[in-house]
Amino acid sequence: MSPWLQHLPVMPIVVPLIAGATMLLFAESQRRVREGIALLATLMQLGVAIVLMYLTTDAVPEIWNRGIGVYAISAWPAPYGIVLVVDRLSALMVALSATLALPALFYSVARWERVGVHYLPLLQFLLMGLNGAFLTGDLFNLFVFFEVLLAASYGLVLHGSGVARVKAGLQYIVVNLVASLLFLTGIALIYGVAGTLNMADLGVRWSTIVAADRGLFDAGVAILAIAFLIKAGVWPLNFWLPPAYAAAGAPVAAMFSIMTKVGIYAVVRLSVLLGDAAAPAPLAGSWLFYGGLATLIFGIIGILASQQLARLIGFVIIVSSGTLLTAIGSGAQSLTAPALFYMISSALATGAFFMVTGMTERTRTAPVSDVADVAPMPEVSYRAFDVEDMSEQRVMNEEAGIAIPAAMAFIGLAFVFCVLLVTGLPPLSGFIGKFALVDSIVSAIHAGELAERNWALVVALLASGMAGLIALSRIGVRLFWTVTERTTPRLRVIEAGPVAFLLVLTMVLTASAAPMMAYLQSAAQTLHNPQVYIDAVLAEPMQSSGQSSVQPEVLP
């Protein structure tokens, strides 16, 4: 194997680490240099993620056996050493992170990075934590990468100013610190009983744990699962999510669209390795189903009750989490691929929607007060887009920004596209994801694969779309049609471009639904066949030193 391909799995972690550390060596005044480093690093991560997705397909079976690549750090084989594992699902999640990061970075360059310090390095460290969480093969390093991404997110959620942002940010920090404590307690209990934290090795050992120790092991898994579910935004542990996401800056909130997916990914990965329905609570299928359904219903109520757009999008993310967990907890493997398609569309749509929200905030004639439902925009944002300040406009033009004459038309059109996506209305990818889910559920019920209780998921999915349409129509009328004094904002291409990029991606996803669904079907098959994952990890992996280890001969 080529050395470049051999070390490719570690690149999504190394690249943002080096980029973030390098940017800290440059002063905040050297903005262009820092932006160039951040852009190069993000593009590299996206390119590497696309290559990893290709390597996990059946097109190149000679590269990785059965589409799973295992990278052993320092040539220590599993379960004794640290390993990174790349399969179709983890490669997809890394690619989705980089896809969201690129437009968020461009959007930030317009002004958001200048309202605080170390914004760009923090964004790279967030990507490092996200990529590491998706790629790691053991629980302790999953904890480490969770802490890396959370530490970066603490700085990002507080980036800017305003009492509301600080209040919501501190709440977000406290909740996630508690979740981290639970995470560490859970893995300590699991290691004390099982003697390993390698996820593949746990999949082998957990069923052999003696009855006397099984209660302690189950307690450790339960505590660990609660930590995951807090991060996934599951009811009743998600009270922190809407205010924190609404208070964060628009590009930060766009990146946070994938944060709940990390918790869901960890829940799914561990529950499958421990045997789905046979897994300890609350990783068992029935627990996930009812917890996800309650989360979905809570999200619907929150959508209908929200009067502020950014907060409403936070509840849309809760609905997304509930939908994914309910589909996974249903126990039908046929629902996994449609759920993954829905997840991709939802992440792209909510990311674009948060950026649109950042634009609609500037149509107000005055800043929102600190006691309002939403955190105030930084003071600089109103001056930078004052249509009466012609000198400021000339500076913007000199910085390669141009005024879009039909700014409100663009914002309105983007708003409509986002509404179609998050509510699941045709003809965009949100409709395909929801329709595929509903069709799979109905087919599985008629085939006897699913119980009658899953009709509740169908009803909740349809209700979530209707609730979203009602609430977003109400907000849209207030934003664009009410006769109030508003300022028409000046948009720069560097702001409008990222939104258009994400919306175009959803159109591409719609047009290429068949090949994408085929890839997701393969990912689902690999995910629900944990023995393939276990064999790949515990067999001889790729060595980070480039040398092959010699396995001891097994005597008869």
C-alpha positions in Angstrom: 0.0 0.0 0.0 1.2 3.5 -0.7 2.5 5.3 2.4 0.1 8.2 1.6 -2.8 5.9 1.7 -1.5 4.0 4.7 -1.4 7.1 6.9 -4.6 8.7 5.4 -6.9 7.7 8.4 -4.9 9.8 10.8 -4.9 12.9 8.6 -8.3 14.2 9.6 -6.9 14.5 13.2 -3.4 15.7 12.4 -4.2 18.3 9.9 -6.6 20.4 12.1 -4.2 19.9 15.1 -1.2 21.3 13.2 -3.3 24.1 11.5 -4.8 25.2 14.8 -1.5 25.2 16.6 0.2 27.1 13.7 -2.4 29.8 13.7 -1.8 30.5 17.3 1.8 31.6 16.4 0.4 34.5 14.3 -1.1 37.6 15.8 -4.8 38.4 15.4 -3.7 41.3 13.1 -2.3 38.8 10.6 -5.8 37.9 9.6 -5.1 36.9 6.0 -2.4 34.4 7.0 -4.6 32.8 9.6 -7.5 32.6 7.1 -5.3 31.0 4.5 -4.1 28.4 6.9 -7.6 27.6 8.0 -8.9 27.4 4.4 -6.1 25.1 3.3 -6.6 22.8 6.4 -10.3 22.6 5.8 -10.0 21.8 2.1 -7.4 19.1 3.0 -9.8 17.5 5.5 -12.6 17.5 2.9 -10.4 16.0 0.3 -9.1 13.3 2.7 -12.7 12.5 3.8 -13.8 12.0 0.2 -10.8 9.7 -0.5 -11.6 7.7 2.7 -15.2 7.3 1.6 -14.0 6.0 -1.8 -11.6 3.5 -0.1 -14.4 2.0 1.9 -16.4 1.2 -1.2 -16.4 -2.1 -3.1 -14.6 -0.3 -6.0 -11.2 -0.9 -4.3 -11.5 -4.1 -2.3 -7.8 -4.7 -2.5 -7.0 -1.6 -0.3 -9.1 -2.5 2.8 -10.6 -5.8 3.5 -14.4 -5.6 3.4 -14.2 -1.8 3.3 -12.8 -1.3 6.9 -9.4 0.2 7.4 -7.6 0.0 10.8 -4.7 2.3 11.7 -2.6 1.3 14.7 -0.9 4.2 16.4 2.8 3.5 17.0 2.3 0.0 15.6 0.7 -1.4 18.8 -2.1 -3.8 17.7 -5.6 -3.8 19.2 -6.7 -4.2 21.9 -3.5 -3.1 23.6 -2.8 0.0 21.5 -4.8 2.9 20.1 -6.4 2.3 16.8 -8.4 4.4 14.4 -11.1 2.6 12.4 -12.5 3.8 9.1 -15.6 2.2 7.8 -18.4 3.6 5.6 -20.2 5.3 8.5 -17.2 6.9 10.1 -15.9 8.1 6.7 -19.3 9.6 5.9 -19.4 11.5 9.3 -15.9 12.9 8.7 -16.9 14.1 5.3 -20.1 15.7 6.6 -18.1 17.6 9.3 -15.7 18.9 6.7 -18.6 19.8 4.3 -20.2 21.9 7.0 -16.9 23.4 8.1 -16.0 24.8 4.7 -19.0 27.2 4.2 -19.0 28.0 8.0 -15.4 29.1 7.6 -16.1 31.4 4.6 -19.2 32.8 6.4 -17.0 33.6 9.4 -14.4 35.4 7.5 -16.9 38.1 6.6 -17.0 39.4 10.2 -17.5 36.8 12.9 -13.9 36.0 13.4 -13.2 39.6 14.3 -15.6 39.9 17.2 -13.3 37.8 19.5 -9.9 36.1 19.7 -8.7 32.7 18.5 -11.9 32.0 16.5 -10.1 30.2 13.6 -7.9 28.0 15.8 -10.9 27.0 17.9 -12.8 26.0 14.8 -9.9 23.7 13.7 -9.7 22.2 17.2 -13.4 21.5 17.0 -12.9 19.7 13.7 -10.0 17.7 15.3 -12.3 16.5 18.1 -15.2 15.7 15.7 -13.0 13.7 13.4 -11.3 11.9 16.2 -14.6 11.0 17.8 -15.8 9.4 14.5 -12.6 7.6 13.8 -11.4 6.3 17.2 -11.7 2.6 18.1 -11.7 2.8 21.9 -13.8 4.5 24.5 -11.0 6.3 26.4 -9.9 8.1 23.2 -13.5 8.8 22.4 -13.6 10.6 25.8 -10.4 12.5 24.9 -11.8 13.6 21.5 -15.1 14.5 23.1 -13.2 16.8 25.5 -11.2 18.4 22.7 -14.3 19.2 20.7 -16.2 20.4 23.8 -13.3 22.6 25.0 -13.2 24.3 21.5 -17.0 24.6 21.5 -16.9 26.4 24.9 -14.8 29.1 23.4 -16.9 29.2 20.2 -20.3 29.4 21.9 -19.0 32.4 24.0 -17.4 34.1 21.0 -18.8 37.6 20.8 -20.6 39.6 23.4 -23.9 40.0 25.2 -25.5 38.9 28.5 -27.8 36.3 26.8 -24.8 34.7 25.0 -22.8 34.4 28.2 -25.8 33.1 30.2 -26.7 30.4 27.6 -23.0 29.6 27.1 -22.3 29.0 30.8 -25.4 26.7 31.0 -24.0 24.8 28.0 -20.6 24.5 29.6 -22.0 23.3 33.0 -24.2 20.6 31.4 -21.4 19.3 29.2 -19.0 19.2 32.1 -21.5 17.0 34.0 -21.8 14.8 31.0 -18.0 14.5 30.8 -17.9 13.4 34.4 -20.5 10.8 33.7 -18.6 9.7 30.7 -15.4 9.2 32.7 -17.2 7.4 35.5 -18.8 5.0 33.0 -15.6 4.1 31.2 -13.9 3.6 34.6 -16.6 1.1 35.6 -16.4 -0.7 32.3 -12.7 -1.0 32.3 -12.7 -2.2 35.9 -15.0 -5.1 35.0 -14.1 -5.9 31.3 -10.4 -5.1 31.4 -10.6 -3.3 28.1 -11.9 -0.1 26.5 -11.4 -1.2 22.9 -14.9 -1.2 21.4 -14.2 -4.3 19.2 -12.8 -6.1 22.2 -15.8 -5.1 24.3 -18.0 -6.6 21.7 -16.3 -10.0 22.3 -15.8 -9.8 26.1 -19.1 -8.4 27.3 -21.1 -11.6 26.8 -18.5 -13.6 28.8 -18.6 -11.4 31.9 -19.5 -13.5 35.0 -22.9 -12.9 36.6 -21.4 -11.4 39.7 -19.8 -8.6 37.7 -22.5 -8.1 35.2 -24.5 -5.6 37.3 -21.4 -3.3 37.6 -20.8 -3.6 33.9 -24.4 -2.7 33.1 -24.2 0.2 35.4 -21.1 1.5 33.7 -22.7 1.2 30.3 -25.9 2.9 31.5 -23.9 5.9 32.9 -21.9 6.1 29.7 -25.1 6.0 27.6 -26.6 8.8 29.6 -23.5 10.9 28.8 -23.9 10.1 25.1 -27.7 10.9 25.2 -27.0 14.3 26.9 -24.7 15.2 24.0 -27.3 13.8 21.5 -30.0 16.1 22.9 -32.4 13.5 24.1 -35.4 14.5 26.3 -35.4 15.4 29.2 -31.6 16.1 29.0 -31.8 18.6 26.2 -33.0 21.8 27.9 -29.7 23.4 27.3 -29.7 23.0 23.5 -32.2 25.6 22.1 -30.9 28.6 24.1 -27.2 27.7 23.5 -27.6 27.2 19.8 -29.7 30.4 19.5 -27.2 32.4 21.4 -24.2 31.3 19.4 -23.0 33.1 16.4 -24.5 32.0 13.1 -21.5 30.1 11.7 -20.8 28.5 15.1 -24.4 27.3 15.3 -24.1 26.0 11.8 -21.1 23.9 12.9 -23.0 22.8 16.0 -25.6 21.2 13.7 -23.4 18.1 13.7 -22.6 18.1 17.4 -25.6 16.1 18.4 -24.8 13.6 15.7 -21.6 12.7 17.6 -23.6 11.5 20.6 -25.9 9.6 18.3 -23.0 8.0 16.5 -21.5 6.9 19.8 -24.8 5.4 20.9 -25.3 3.5 17.7 -21.7 2.2 17.5 -21.7 0.9 21.0 -25.2 -0.5 21.0 -24.6 -2.5 17.8 -21.3 -3.9 19.2 -23.1 -4.9 22.4 -25.9 -6.6 20.5 -28.8 -4.1 20.0 -31.7 -5.5 21.9 -29.5 -7.5 24.3 -27.4 -4.5 25.1 -27.7 -3.0 28.6 -30.2 -0.2 29.2 -30.4 2.5 27.9 -28.6 1.3 24.8 -31.2 -1.4 24.2 -33.6 -0.9 21.3 -36.8 -0.3 23.3 -35.1 2.4 25.4 -33.8 4.2 22.4 -37.2 3.9 20.7 -39.2 5.4 23.4 -36.5 8.0 24.4 -36.3 9.1 20.8 -40.0 9.3 20.4 -40.3 11.4 23.5 -37.6 13.6 22.1 -39.4 13.9 18.8 -42.6 15.0 20.5 -40.8 17.5 22.7 -39.2 19.0 19.6 -42.5 19.3 17.9 -44.0 21.2 20.9 -40.9 23.4 21.0 -41.2 24.2 17.3 -44.8 25.3 17.7 -44.0 27.4 20.8 -40.9 29.2 19.5 -41.3 32.8 18.4 -37.6 33.4 17.5 -36.1 31.7 14.4 -32.7 30.6 15.8 -34.4 29.0 18.8 -36.9 27.2 16.5 -34.0 25.8 14.5 -32.6 24.4 17.8 -35.8 22.5 18.2 -35.6 21.3 14.6 -32.2 19.7 15.6 -33.9 18.1 18.6 -36.6 16.7 16.2 -33.8 15.3 14.0 -32.1 13.6 17.0 -35.4 12.1 18.1 -36.1 10.8 14.6 -32.7 9.2 14.3 -32.8 7.5 17.7 -36.4 6.3 17.2 -35.5 4.8 13.8 -32.4 3.1 15.2 -34.2 1.9 18.3 -37.0 0.4 16.2 -34.8 -2.6 15.6 -35.3 -2.8 11.8 -32.1 -2.7 9.8 -34.0 -1.4 6.8 -34.5 1.9 8.5 -30.8 2.7 9.0 -30.0 3.8 5.5 -33.0 6.1 5.2 -32.2 7.5 8.7 -28.7 8.3 7.6 -29.9 10.0 4.4 -32.3 12.0 6.6 -29.4 12.9 8.9 -27.3 14.3 6.0 -30.1 16.4 4.6 -31.0 17.7 8.1 -27.4 18.7 9.0 -26.9 20.5 5.7 -30.3 22.2 6.0 -30.0 23.4 9.6 -26.4 24.6 8.9 -27.7 26.8 6.1 -30.7 27.9 8.1 -28.5 29.2 11.0 -26.5 31.2 8.5 -29.7 32.6 7.0 -30.8 33.5 10.6 -27.6 35.6 10.9 -28.7 37.6 7.9 -32.3 38.1 9.0 -31.1 39.5 12.3 -29.5 42.4 10.4 -32.9 43.4 9.0 -33.8 44.8 12.4 -33.5 48.6 12.9 -31.9 48.2 16.3 -30.0 45.5 18.2 -32.0 43.1 20.3 -31.8 43.8 24.0 -29.9 41.6 26.3 -33.1 40.4 28.0 -34.6 39.3 24.7 -35.1 35.7 23.7 -32.1 35.8 21.5 -28.5 36.9 22.2 -27.6 40.3 20.8 -25.5 40.5 17.7 -22.1 42.1 18.2 -22.1 45.8 17.8 -19.7 45.7 14.9 -22.3 43.8 12.8 -24.7 46.7 12.6 -22.0 49.2 11.5 -20.5 46.9 9.0 -23.8 46.6 7.1 -25.2 50.2 7.6 -26.6 51.1 4.2 -26.2 54.8 4.9 -22.5 54.5 5.6 -21.0 54.8 2.1 -17.4 54.9 3.4 -18.0 51.6 5.1 -19.4 50.3 1.9 -16.3 51.3 -0.1 -14.2 49.4 2.4 -16.3 46.3 1.9 -15.9 46.6 -1.9 -12.1 47.0 -1.5 -12.2 43.8 0.6 -13.7 41.9 -2.4 -17.3 42.2 -1.0 -20.0 43.4 -3.3 -23.5 44.6 -2.5 -26.3 42.3 -3.7 -29.1 44.6 -5.0 -31.8 41.9 -4.2 -30.5 41.1 -0.7 -33.9 40.5 0.8 -34.9 38.4 -2.2 -31.9 36.2 -1.7 -32.6 35.9 2.0 -36.3 35.1 1.3 -35.5 32.5 -1.3 -32.9 30.8 1.0 -35.5 30.9 3.8 -38.0 29.1 1.6 -35.5 26.5 0.6 -34.6 25.8 4.2 -38.2 25.5 5.2 -38.8 22.9 2.4 -35.8 21.0 3.6 -36.5 20.9 7.4 -40.2 20.2 7.0 -39.6 17.4 4.5 -41.7 18.9 1.7 -40.9 18.1 -2.0 -39.0 18.3 -4.1 -35.7 18.6 -2.1 -33.7 16.0 -0.2 -35.6 16.5 3.1 -38.7 15.0 1.4 -36.7 12.0 0.1 -35.3 11.3 3.5 -38.6 11.4 5.3 -40.4 9.6 2.5 -37.8 6.8 2.6 -38.2 6.5 6.3 -42.0 6.4 6.3 -42.0 3.9 3.4 -39.4 1.6 5.2 -41.4 1.7 8.4 -44.8 0.9 6.7 -43.2 -1.9 4.6 -41.5 -3.4 7.7 -44.7 -3.3 9.7 -46.6 -5.1 6.9 -43.9 -7.6 6.6 -44.0 -8.3 10.4 -40.5 -7.0 10.9 -41.7 -4.2 13.1 -44.3 -4.0 15.9 -47.4 -1.9 15.6 -45.9 0.7 18.0 -43.9 2.0 15.0 -47.0 3.7 13.6 -46.4 6.3 16.3 -43.1 7.1 14.6 -44.9 7.6 11.2 -47.5 9.9 12.9 -44.7 11.9 14.7 -42.7 12.3 11.5 -45.7 13.7 9.6 -46.6 15.9 12.6 -43.1 17.3 12.8 -43.3 18.4 9.2 -46.7 20.0 9.7 -45.6 21.7 12.9 -42.5 23.1 11.2 -44.5 24.4 8.3 -46.9 26.2 10.6 -44.3 27.7 12.8 -41.9 28.7 10.0 -44.7 30.2 7.9 -45.7 32.3 10.9 -42.1 33.5 11.4 -41.6 34.0 7.7 -44.7 36.3 7.4 -43.4 38.3 10.3 -39.9 38.6 8.8 -40.8 39.4 5.2 -44.4 40.6 4.9 -45.3 42.6 8.0 -45.3 46.4 7.6 -42.6 47.3 10.0 -39.5 49.5 9.8 -36.6 47.3 8.8 -33.2 47.8 7.3 -32.4 46.1 4.1 -29.0 44.5 4.8 -26.0 44.6 2.5 -24.7 41.1 1.9 -21.3 40.2 0.7 -20.7 37.3 -1.7 -18.6 35.6 1.0 -21.7 35.4 3.2 -24.3 34.6 0.5 -22.0 32.0 -1.1 -21.8 29.6 1.8 -25.6 29.5 2.1 -26.0 28.9 -1.6 -23.3 26.2 -1.5 -25.1 24.2 1.2 -28.5 24.6 -0.6 -26.9 23.5 -3.9 -25.5 20.5 -2.1 -29.0 19.5 -1.0 -30.1 19.7 -4.6 -27.1 17.5 -5.6 -28.1 15.1 -2.8 -31.6 15.1 -4.3 -30.4 14.4 -7.8 -28.0 11.7 -6.7 -30.3 10.0 -4.1 -30.0 6.6 -5.7 -26.2 6.2 -5.6 -26.1 7.9 -2.1 -28.7 5.5 -0.8 -26.7 2.5 -2.2 -23.7 3.7 -0.3 -25.8 4.2 2.9 -27.3 0.7 2.4 -23.7 -0.7 2.4 -22.9 1.4 5.4 -25.9 0.0 7.3 -25.1 -3.6 6.4 -21.5 -3.2 7.7 -22.8 -1.4 10.8 -25.3 -4.2 11.7 -22.7 -6.9 11.1 -20.5 -6.2 14.1 -18.4 -9.3 13.6 -16.9 -7.7 10.4 -15.9 -4.7 12.5 -14.5 -6.9 15.3 -12.5 -9.1 12.9 -11.0 -6.1 11.1 -9.9 -4.4 14.3 -8.6 -7.5 16.2 -6.9 -8.9 13.1 -3.5 -7.5 12.0 -4.1 -3.8 11.2 -2.1 -1.3 9.2 0.9 -0.2 11.1 1.6 3.5 11.6 5.3 2.7 11.3 4.8 1.1 7.9 5.9 -2.3 9.1 3.9 -5.4 9.5 3.7 -7.0 13.0 4.2 -10.8 13.4 1.3 -12.5 15.0 2.0 -15.4 17.4 1.2 -18.8 16.2 -1.8 -20.4 17.8 -1.0 -23.9 19.1 -3.7 -26.5 18.8 
